[in-house]
Every structure is written in structure tokens, then in C-alpha cells.
Amino acid sequence: MQGDLRIVGDVAAAFCDVVADAWESRTGDLFTIALSGGDTARRCYEALARHADTPVDWSEVRVVWGDERCVPLDHEDSNHRLAQEALLRSVGPVAEIHPMRCDVADAYDRLVAGIDLDVVHLGLGPDAHTASLFPGSPALDAPAGRFVVPNEDPLGNNPLPRLTFTTAAIAAARTVVVTVEGASKREALDRVRAGEDVPAARIDRPGVVWLTDPAAAGS
């Protein structure tokens, strides 16, 4: 397992601190954050939206997504909708918002390849997938230099076709933060910690921050 495993009492609050630290060390004109989806991500974004001490100036933030289902942006399963509800509607004007849509995969790949990623936020599935990089899926072996690809779960555990960051896109970020909550994620996290060849263990970024609660960490 690469990176820094932090067992914390409040994953969402710790996520806010990681984003704040990344903001303080930013180097570009725009601060770029790649958002995720799922229940833990929703809690993290709600916390970020109400975090009174956050130094982030959202008028200088570029928002992209690390993965998305091939559904309309206002669909209940859309990561874009989740981020709008939990975060973006609450933080005021944002400099740039780039929805991830499956009909523009090549354009999104060029977009991500051409910008500096300050923060990539990821989750962890019970099968140890992250973003929409599923066990045994073609995206795990994406061509060199490709940052965004279409993908599906070959085992059928995660329905709907997707777009997803590749491991190369994740590795290019200045800060990668993975948030993990609940006993249902313990086995997946154990597999990553044991060095098994599961998608989340392929995050090739020495400084990745793993934020987990005691239930997921088994402590």
C-alpha cells in the first residue's frame, strides 16, 4: 500500500483539511479538483460546503470528475448531480465546471491531459475498485498517455457503462485522497493493505492519503 494511512474519527472533516492543505500549496492560476461519487463523497462535500474555516476561494477553482456513469447529468445516479446538491450549489460561483459526459470521452481526455490536477478524490468499493476502475476491466490496462477512458464492470456488480480516470491520470495529481468509511469496506481495504493486485492498489502515487474510520480499518 502506497501513501499515508490515517485512521480518523471524522473522515469528512479530515477530507476538508486535506483539501485546505492542497489549496494553500497550489501553484497554478486555477485550483483543480476532481470529484467522486457515493455516500462517503456526499458527506465529504457537504462538510466542505459548510466548513467555515476553509481557505478555498471557489472563484479560482476548476471542477472536473474522476468518473461518471453514462446517465443524464440530473439523473439520481449521476456523480455530477451529487456534487451539485452536496457542494457546488452552496459555495458560490466556481471558475470552471466541466461535467464528465460519456459522449465526449476523447475531449475529456484531452482536457484532463492538459491541466494540472491539484486534488483527485477517490473512494473504495467493496470489490476494491476505485474511480470506475473495476477488477478485470479494460481500463486497468489503458494505453500509455490516456487519462480518461470508457469502462464497464465485467463482473456486473456495478451497473451502467462509465467514464473513468485511468491510473495515469490519478498518478499525475499533486494530491490524491481516498476516503473510506464503514465495516463493509474493511475487506477491500485489507486487500489493498496486503498488496493484492486489486484496482485501488494500483494507485501509483507515493503521497496518496488514505482517510479511513476505525470500522473500515478494523481498529
N, C-alpha and C positions, 0 to 999 in steps of 0.2 A: 504494500500500500504506500503510494507516494503522498507526501504532504504532511499536514498538521491535523491530527485528530483531536478535536476539542469536545469534551462531554460537558454540556451546559444545561442549566435548569430551564432556560428560555431560549429556544432556537431562534425564534423570530427576532428577539431583541439582539441576540448575538449577530444575526444577519445584518441588522441595521448598523451595528458597529463596524462590520467588515466593509460595507458599502461606504460608510463615512471615512474610514481609513483610506480606501481606494480613491475617494474624491479628493482628499487632502493631498495625495501624491500624484494627481493627474498631471499630464504633460501636454495634452493637445488642446485645441480650441473648444472642442466638444467632448464631453464625457460620455462614453458609450457603454450602455449596459444591455446585456442580452437576458431577457426574461424567460421564465419557465412556466410550468403549469402544475396543477394538482393542489390538494388540500394544504400541504405544508407551504407551498409557494403563496397561496392566498393569504395565509396567516402572516407570512413574512412581508408581503406587500401592504397588507392592512397596517402592520406595525410601522413600516417605513412611511406610510402616508400620515400617520398620526405622531411620528417621532418628533417631538418638539425641538430637540437639540440637534437635529440633522443639519449639517452644513451644506447639503446639496442644494444648488441653485438649478431648479429644473428647467429654467430658460436656457441653460447651457448643456442640456442632456440630450443625447441621441438614444432612442429606444429601438432595439431590434429584438427578435425572438430566436431562441436556440432550437426550438422545434414547434411544430404546429400540426394539428390534424387537418385533413383536407375537407373542411366544412366551411360554411359561410362564417364571416367574422363575428356575427352576432349569435351564432349557434351556442347552445349551452355547453358543448364540449370544446369550444374554442379557447385556446390559451390567450388569444387577443382579448376576447370578451372578459375573461377572468382578470387580466391586468387592468382593463378599463374600469371594471367595477371595484377592484380592490385598491388601486393605486392611482391611475392616471387621471381619473375624474376629480381627484382630491388635491392634487399637488399644483394645480395651476398650469399655465402654458408650458409646454415642453418644446424644446427647439426643433426636434425631428422625431417623428414616429413612423417606423417602417413596418407595416403589417407583413407577416410571412404568409404568402398565398401559394398554393400548390401549382397554380398556372404560371407562375413567374419564377420557377426554380432556378433557371440559369441566371436571370437578372439578380436574384437574391444572392446567389453565389458570388457574382461579381461585386455586389455591394459589400458583402462581408469581407471579401478578399482585399478590398480597397480601403478599409478603415482600420483604425486601432481599437481593439476591444479592451476596455478598461476592466469590466466585470462580466464574467459569464456565470450565471446562476443555474445550477443543476439540482435535480432531485435524484432519488434512488428508488427504483421499482422493486417489488418483491422478488422478481426474477433477476435482479441486479442490473437491469437496464438503466441507462441514464440518457437524458435528452430523449430522442426516439431511436437510439442505438440498441436494438434488441439482440438477444443471443441468437447467433447463427444467421443474422441478417446481412444482406449485401453491403449495407452502409459501413459496416466494420472494416471492409476492405476497399473503401472508396479510392479512386485514383489519386495519386500524389498531386497536391496543389488544389484539390477540390475541397471547398469549405461547406457547401450545402448540397444535399442530395435527397431525392425521394427515397422512401423506405417503407417497408411493411414488416409486421411481425410474422415470421414464417411458422411460428407455433400457434398463432391465432389467439394468443392470450390478451393481446392489446388490439382491439378492432380499429378499423379505419386506416387508410393509407395516410402517410405523413410526409412532411419535410423535416429534415433534421440537420443540425451542425454535424460535421464529421469530427473525428478525433483531432485532425489537423487544425480545425477552427478553434476547438477548445484549447489546444496547446498554445495557440497564438495569443491568448488573453494574458493581460498583466495579472489579473486576479481571477481565480476560479474558486467558487464557493459552492459546496454541496450540502444541502440541508436534509437531514434525515430524522424522522420522528416516529416513535411507536414501536411496540413489540413486533408488529407484523413485518417490520423491516430488519429485524435482528439477524435473521438467517442470511439475508442478502449482504448486510454489512459485514458479517462474519466471513463470508466468502471473499469479499474484497480484501479484508484484513489478512486473510490467509494466503492471498496472492493467486487465487484461482483465476483462470482466463475467462472472466466474465466482462461484459461491456464496461461497467463502471471502473474496473481495474485497469482499463486501457487509457485512462486519463493520464497523458504523458506531460505532466506539469508538476515539477518538484514542489512548488509553493502552494499547491491546492489546499484549501481549508475545508475540512470536514466538520460540520457542526451537527452534533447528534445529542439527543436527550438520553438519559440513563436507560430508558426502556429499550431503545434501539441498540444501545451499546452493551446491554446485558450487565449493567453495573448498578 
